[in-house]
Amino acid sequence: MQNLPFSETDQERILAAIRTAEMATSGEVRVHIEPTCSEADVMERAKQVFTQLGMHQTELKNGVLFYLAFGDRKFAVLGDKGIDERVPAGFWDSIRDQMRAHFIQQAFSEGLSTGIEQAGQQLKKYFPRQENDTNELSDDISFG
């Protein structure tokens, strides 16, 4: 992808954060990166990507999407109904603010990794990994 702000090392760091988060939970974490946001409202675009990636089809409705349109400097964190109903009020805003602090410094992989770690802690709390857990969604970063 042209002008991607992530080196191979950065991408591996993000993938490692996803794998680490998912080792302790039945929740699913995905990262989607594209150059521009095709919608005026970044949350609307994140919802579209959430559906396109099939994240709404997890059994416990516990998927979390990290969406980044790097060229437009827009991003969103979207949790499915199961996790969204359980996290404390303001949780997603807190993750967003922590990520933004890293993004301002051009530390994109650190920002995403931090957000993923935070989401993973909540997923672990509310959706601990079960003995028969299966990975319902790919851990790969998707690109648009």
Protein Blocks (a to p, Z undefined) as FASTA:
>chain_A
ZZiabdfklmmmmmmmmmmmmmmpcbdcdddddfbdcbfblklmmmmmmmmnommmgfkl
paccddddfknopacddddfklmmmmcghklmmmmmmmmmmmmnopaklmmmmmmmmmmm
mmmmmmccdfklccfbdfbdcdZZ
